[in-house]
């Protein structure tokens, strides 16, 4: 393949994986308000409270960007006598890093969970962790986190249940545990034509046999597919977060029993970053995630890992409107931050906007 043809070939693979993944980000199955909220939780990646610089997603993006930039530099011959192998080493590090990232697996798993009617789960693989023997817990903690292979198996199961088996197959096809292990355990060598696993073998799709040798063209094919898959996934994820722009400054009737009103929150680039729920007794529940950290107030996680809210004090003599409002009182929603405006419960149960 010529140098000029490589970007075009890569873009073809990106489009291939985008076609497979696109249905995961389809808004249509989530139009009912509670399903819509679960979709929002998935995109925001609702979890616990964190200070700035504790979200590994940002560091992973920066690491991959740095490695990509380094690989594209013109390497001086006197410092890098074998630039081709140097770029291959950088690609191996990028591949190993990207296939270890937790966000892609959790994001895909939760999007699939939603497709089969389940709720968002802040840790959809928690049950796959293995307990550590008591004698070793001072070294490893109580639980050994699940491996990428275990997560991929769960994703394959979910994709089958969601009638999207090609999603699970795509994730499985780009992960090579033997190559990943060889890199992380410094158990490989490189030649001009081969990647060699010193201790162990792998099933070569090209040769259809187990071998410790991976020819460079087969390795490059794995890299192209893996980087194209993640490029497609990250692009769709960012596009989806930006697609909520019509909901900016909008209020949605969220809970018909308690009469909670939902507002979506956006960052400076108009990407979805959180949500706020107003209750008719002045209580507000909120969660947001950004570069400066993530957290909120008056929310909790149910045992299944989904989000729930503290609604504040119940009325001692509730009326027909809400268990949170006294029978002889009017509902009172908190002020929208930075304004003198208050949301209300709409009669037609549709989203509405205030002149913020």
C-alpha positions as CSV (number, residue, x, y, z in Angstrom):
1,X,0.0,0.0,0.0
2,X,1.4,3.4,-1.0
3,X,1.9,6.2,1.5
4,X,-0.8,8.3,-0.3
5,X,-3.3,5.4,-0.1
6,X,-2.9,4.8,3.6
7,X,-5.1,7.7,4.9
8,X,-7.9,6.7,2.4
9,X,-7.8,3.1,3.5
10,X,-7.9,4.1,7.1
11,X,-10.9,6.4,6.5
12,X,-12.7,3.5,4.8
13,X,-12.2,1.4,8.0
14,X,-13.4,4.3,10.2
15,X,-16.6,4.5,8.1
16,X,-17.0,0.7,8.3
17,X,-16.9,0.8,12.1
18,X,-19.0,3.9,12.3
19,X,-21.8,2.1,10.4
20,X,-21.6,-0.7,13.0
21,X,-21.6,1.6,16.0
22,X,-23.9,4.3,14.8
23,X,-27.1,2.5,16.1
24,X,-25.8,2.6,19.6
25,X,-26.0,6.4,19.6
26,X,-29.5,6.5,18.0
27,X,-31.7,8.7,20.1
28,X,-35.0,7.1,18.8
29,X,-35.2,4.2,21.3
30,X,-34.8,6.6,24.2
31,X,-37.6,9.1,23.7
32,X,-39.6,8.1,26.7
33,X,-38.4,10.4,29.5
34,X,-37.0,7.8,31.9
35,X,-35.1,6.0,29.0
36,X,-33.9,9.4,27.9
37,X,-32.5,10.1,31.3
38,X,-30.7,6.7,31.3
39,X,-29.2,7.7,27.9
40,X,-28.0,11.0,29.3
41,X,-26.4,9.2,32.3
42,X,-24.5,7.0,29.9
43,X,-23.2,9.9,27.8
44,X,-22.2,11.9,30.9
45,X,-20.7,8.8,32.5
46,X,-22.4,9.5,35.9
47,X,-20.3,8.2,38.8
48,X,-18.9,9.4,42.1
49,X,-17.4,12.7,43.0
50,X,-13.9,13.5,41.7
51,X,-11.7,16.5,41.9
52,X,-10.0,18.0,38.8
53,X,-7.5,15.7,37.0
54,X,-8.9,12.5,38.3
55,X,-10.7,11.4,35.1
56,X,-8.4,9.0,33.2
57,X,-10.3,9.7,30.0
58,X,-8.6,13.1,29.6
59,X,-5.1,11.7,30.2
60,X,-5.7,8.8,27.8
61,X,-6.7,11.2,25.1
62,X,-3.6,13.3,25.7
63,X,-1.4,10.2,25.8
64,X,-2.7,8.9,22.5
65,X,-2.4,12.3,20.9
66,X,1.2,12.6,22.1
67,X,2.1,9.1,20.7
68,X,0.4,9.9,17.4
69,X,2.2,13.2,17.1
70,X,5.6,11.5,17.9
71,X,5.0,8.8,15.3
72,X,4.4,11.5,12.6
73,X,7.5,13.5,13.3
74,X,10.5,13.4,10.9
75,X,13.0,11.5,13.0
76,X,16.6,12.5,12.7
77,X,18.8,9.6,11.5
78,X,21.6,10.3,14.0
79,X,19.2,9.8,16.9
80,X,16.8,7.3,15.5
81,X,18.9,5.0,13.2
82,X,15.8,2.8,12.5
83,X,12.9,5.1,12.3
84,X,10.5,2.4,11.0
85,X,11.0,0.3,14.1
86,X,10.7,3.4,16.3
87,X,7.3,4.1,14.8
88,X,6.2,0.5,15.2
89,X,7.2,0.7,18.9
90,X,5.0,3.8,19.3
91,X,2.2,2.0,17.6
92,X,2.5,-1.0,19.9
93,X,2.4,1.4,22.9
94,X,-0.7,3.2,21.5
95,X,-2.4,-0.1,20.7
96,X,-1.8,-1.5,24.2
97,X,-2.9,1.7,25.8
98,X,-6.1,2.1,23.9
99,X,-7.2,-1.5,24.3
100,X,-6.8,-1.1,28.1
101,X,-9.0,2.0,28.4
102,X,-12.0,1.5,30.6
103,X,-14.3,4.1,29.0
104,X,-14.8,2.4,25.6
105,X,-15.9,-0.9,27.2
106,X,-18.1,0.8,29.8
107,X,-19.7,3.1,27.2
108,X,-20.4,0.3,24.7
109,X,-21.7,-2.0,27.5
110,X,-24.1,0.7,28.8
111,X,-25.4,1.7,25.4
112,X,-26.1,-2.0,24.7
113,X,-27.8,-2.3,28.1
114,X,-30.1,0.5,27.2
115,X,-31.0,-1.2,23.9
116,X,-32.3,-4.2,25.8
117,X,-34.3,-2.1,28.3
118,X,-31.8,-2.1,31.2
119,X,-30.7,0.9,33.2
120,X,-27.4,2.7,33.1
121,X,-24.8,1.1,35.4
122,X,-21.9,3.1,36.6
123,X,-19.8,-0.1,36.7
124,X,-21.3,-2.6,34.3
125,X,-18.5,-5.1,34.8
126,X,-18.3,-5.1,38.6
127,X,-19.6,-8.6,38.9
128,X,-16.7,-9.8,36.8
129,X,-14.1,-8.9,39.3
130,X,-12.3,-11.7,41.1
131,X,-11.8,-11.7,44.9
132,X,-8.2,-11.6,46.2
133,X,-7.1,-14.1,48.9
134,X,-7.0,-12.4,52.3
135,X,-3.2,-12.9,52.6
136,X,-2.6,-10.8,49.5
137,X,-5.1,-8.0,50.0
138,X,-2.5,-5.7,51.4
139,X,-0.8,-5.9,48.0
140,X,-3.7,-6.0,45.5
141,X,-6.8,-4.8,47.4
142,X,-9.9,-6.9,47.7
143,X,-10.9,-7.3,44.1
144,X,-8.9,-8.0,40.9
145,X,-10.6,-5.9,38.1
146,X,-11.9,-7.8,35.1
147,X,-9.6,-8.1,32.1
148,X,-10.4,-6.6,28.7
149,X,-11.1,-10.2,27.5
150,X,-13.8,-10.6,30.2
151,X,-15.3,-7.2,29.3
152,X,-15.4,-8.1,25.6
153,X,-17.2,-11.4,26.4
154,X,-19.8,-9.4,28.3
155,X,-20.1,-7.0,25.4
156,X,-20.6,-9.9,23.0
157,X,-23.4,-11.3,25.2
158,X,-25.1,-7.9,25.4
159,X,-24.8,-7.3,21.7
160,X,-26.4,-10.6,21.0
161,X,-29.3,-9.8,23.3
162,X,-29.6,-6.3,21.7
163,X,-29.7,-8.0,18.2
164,X,-26.6,-6.1,17.3
165,X,-24.1,-9.0,17.1
166,X,-21.8,-7.1,14.8
167,X,-20.9,-4.7,17.6
168,X,-19.5,-7.5,19.8
169,X,-17.8,-9.1,16.9
170,X,-16.1,-5.8,16.0
171,X,-14.8,-5.3,19.6
172,X,-13.5,-8.8,19.7
173,X,-11.8,-8.6,16.3
174,X,-9.6,-5.7,17.3
175,X,-8.3,-7.1,20.6
176,X,-5.3,-9.4,20.6
177,X,-4.4,-10.4,24.1
178,X,-1.2,-12.1,23.2
179,X,0.2,-9.1,21.5
180,X,-1.0,-6.8,24.3
181,X,0.6,-9.1,27.0
182,X,3.9,-9.3,25.0
183,X,4.2,-5.5,25.0
184,X,3.2,-5.0,28.6
185,X,5.5,-7.7,29.8
186,X,8.4,-6.7,27.6
187,X,8.3,-10.2,26.0
188,X,8.8,-9.4,22.4
189,X,11.3,-8.5,19.7
190,X,11.1,-6.6,16.4
191,X,12.7,-7.2,13.1
192,X,12.2,-5.5,9.8
193,X,9.5,-8.1,8.9
194,X,8.2,-9.6,12.1
195,X,6.9,-9.0,15.6
196,X,8.1,-12.0,17.7
197,X,6.6,-13.2,21.0
198,X,9.4,-14.6,23.0
199,X,7.3,-16.7,25.4
200,X,4.0,-17.9,24.0
201,X,2.1,-18.1,20.7
202,X,-1.0,-16.7,19.1
203,X,-3.5,-17.8,16.5
204,X,-2.5,-16.2,13.3
205,X,-5.5,-15.4,11.1
206,X,-3.2,-15.1,8.1
207,X,-1.5,-18.5,8.6
208,X,-4.4,-20.1,10.4
209,X,-2.1,-21.7,13.0
210,X,-0.5,-21.0,16.3
211,X,2.8,-19.2,16.0
212,X,5.0,-16.8,18.0
213,X,5.6,-14.8,14.9
214,X,3.4,-11.9,13.6
215,X,4.3,-10.6,10.2
216,X,4.4,-6.8,10.0
217,X,1.6,-6.6,7.5
218,X,-0.7,-8.6,9.8
219,X,0.4,-6.4,12.7
220,X,-0.3,-3.2,10.7
221,X,-3.7,-4.6,9.7
222,X,-4.6,-5.1,13.4
223,X,-3.4,-1.5,14.2
224,X,-5.4,0.0,11.3
225,X,-8.6,-1.8,12.4
226,X,-8.2,-1.0,16.1
227,X,-7.4,2.7,15.6
228,X,-10.2,3.0,13.1
229,X,-12.6,1.4,15.5
230,X,-11.7,3.7,18.4
231,X,-11.6,6.8,16.1
232,X,-15.2,5.9,15.0
233,X,-16.3,5.3,18.5
234,X,-14.9,8.6,19.9
235,X,-16.2,10.6,17.0
236,X,-19.7,9.3,17.4
237,X,-19.5,9.8,21.2
238,X,-18.5,13.5,20.8
239,X,-21.0,14.1,18.1
240,X,-23.8,12.6,20.2
241,X,-22.9,14.8,23.2
242,X,-23.1,17.8,20.9
243,X,-26.4,16.7,19.4
244,X,-28.3,17.8,22.5
245,X,-28.0,21.5,21.7
246,X,-31.8,21.9,21.2
247,X,-32.2,21.0,24.9
248,X,-30.0,23.9,26.0
249,X,-32.0,26.1,28.4
250,X,-34.9,23.7,28.1
251,X,-36.9,22.0,30.9
252,X,-38.4,18.6,30.6
253,X,-41.2,17.1,32.8
254,X,-39.2,14.2,34.3
255,X,-41.2,12.6,37.1
256,X,-45.0,12.5,36.8
257,X,-45.4,11.4,40.5
258,X,-43.2,13.8,42.3
259,X,-43.4,16.4,39.5
260,X,-39.6,16.7,39.0
261,X,-38.4,18.9,36.1
262,X,-35.2,17.9,34.3
263,X,-32.6,20.4,32.9
264,X,-29.6,19.3,30.9
265,X,-26.2,21.0,31.5
266,X,-23.6,21.8,28.8
267,X,-19.9,22.8,28.8
268,X,-18.3,25.7,27.1
269,X,-18.2,23.8,23.8
270,X,-22.0,23.0,24.1
271,X,-21.4,19.3,24.8
272,X,-23.7,17.5,27.2
273,X,-22.0,17.4,30.6
274,X,-24.6,16.8,33.2
275,X,-28.2,17.3,34.4
276,X,-30.2,19.0,37.1
277,X,-33.6,18.0,38.5
278,X,-35.9,20.5,40.3
279,X,-38.5,19.2,42.7
280,X,-41.5,21.2,43.7
281,X,-40.4,21.6,47.4
282,X,-37.3,23.7,46.4
283,X,-35.0,20.7,46.4
284,X,-32.5,20.3,43.6
285,X,-30.5,17.3,42.5
286,X,-27.6,17.7,40.2
287,X,-24.7,15.8,38.6
288,X,-22.0,17.3,36.2
289,X,-18.8,16.1,34.7
290,X,-16.1,18.4,33.3
291,X,-12.4,19.1,33.1
292,X,-12.6,20.7,36.6
293,X,-14.0,17.5,38.1
294,X,-17.3,15.8,38.5
295,X,-19.9,15.6,41.2
296,X,-23.1,17.1,42.4
297,X,-25.7,17.0,45.1
298,X,-28.8,15.1,46.2
299,X,-28.2,12.1,44.1
300,X,-27.4,8.5,44.9
301,X,-26.6,5.2,43.3
302,X,-29.0,2.3,43.6
303,X,-27.7,-1.2,44.2
304,X,-27.9,-1.9,40.5
305,X,-25.5,1.0,39.8
306,X,-28.2,3.3,38.4
307,X,-28.9,7.0,39.4
308,X,-31.6,8.1,41.8
309,X,-32.4,11.3,43.6
310,X,-33.1,12.6,47.1
311,X,-36.3,14.5,46.7
312,X,-36.2,16.4,50.0
313,X,-38.9,16.5,52.7
314,X,-42.3,15.0,52.0
315,X,-45.4,17.0,52.7
316,X,-47.1,16.2,56.0
317,X,-50.5,16.6,54.3
318,X,-49.8,16.2,50.6
319,X,-52.2,17.4,48.0
320,X,-53.1,15.9,44.6
321,X,-50.2,17.7,42.8
322,X,-47.2,15.9,44.5
323,X,-46.3,14.1,47.7
324,X,-43.8,16.9,48.2
325,X,-46.3,19.7,48.2
326,X,-48.8,20.5,51.0
327,X,-52.5,20.3,50.1
328,X,-53.0,24.0,50.8
329,X,-49.7,25.2,49.1
330,X,-48.5,25.9,45.6
331,X,-45.5,24.0,44.2
332,X,-42.3,26.0,44.6
333,X,-39.3,25.2,42.4
334,X,-35.8,26.5,43.1
335,X,-34.4,29.4,41.0
336,X,-32.4,28.5,37.9
337,X,-28.8,29.3,38.9
338,X,-27.7,32.8,37.7
339,X,-31.3,33.9,37.0
340,X,-34.5,35.1,38.8
341,X,-36.5,32.4,36.9
342,X,-38.1,29.2,38.2
343,X,-39.1,26.2,36.2
344,X,-42.7,24.9,36.5
345,X,-44.6,21.7,35.8
346,X,-46.1,22.1,32.2
347,X,-49.7,21.2,31.5
348,X,-49.0,19.7,28.1
349,X,-46.0,17.6,29.4
350,X,-43.6,18.8,26.7
351,X,-40.2,20.4,26.9
352,X,-40.2,24.1,27.2
353,X,-37.7,26.9,27.5
354,X,-37.4,29.9,29.8
355,X,-35.9,33.2,28.5
356,X,-32.5,32.6,30.2
